[in-house]
Amino acid sequence: MRRTVVAFLLLTSLAAPLLEVQYAAATAKPRHMLHGMRRQQLHVFFHDRLNVTDVLMAEHAPGPITQTAAPYGSIFCVNDHMTVTEDPESALLGHVTGLSTTASFDGVTYFCTFTVAINTTKPQHGTPAHLSGLEGTINIFGLVNVITPKPHAISGGTGSFLMAQGTATIVPIDVRTFKQVYRLDLDVYLPA
């Protein structure tokens, strides 16, 4: 009986500090879930031109297509140039390719799945140093509001962006005409 009591007291004295550490970890402020990963922030621009780089594939509800809205359920294929600045003649970084579907009756929210393909292994004049030598893709998934910028999920990538995580925010710069310009703010976390 004494051996059992001694063994119990010994185990309890060894386990108590472990339980305290677990309790402290559970009640402390949560650490950033991407701790230990390498962060890369990119700010690029893409140029959206309806029926040139964005093609209307299907219009499901009656209504006009304007610079900032399309009828509910309309499906677009996207293949937009991505540049260093909002000037379409600035250094080309790659393309934004994907599909979007109008997901609201006001026509300004789209469900999108995009692939951002960056290739700066042969940088053009005007390409900043932090954007040079990149080659790969970043996948973006979620609801995009063309008026109000909100972050969307980055759901992976390839090449320089293999296993990317983070957020992407599409910010309208000029949506007054059918030649629209958006800034794409990428907050990317990559395995270290």
Secondary structure by P-SEA (a helix, b strand, c coil): caaaaaaaaaaaaaaaaaaaaaaaaaacccccccccbbbbbbbbbbbbbcccccccccccccccccccccccbbbbbbbbbbcccccccccccbbbbbcccccccccccccccccccccccccccccccccccccbbbbbbccccccbbbbbbbccccccccbbbbbbbbbbccccccbbbbbbbbbccccc
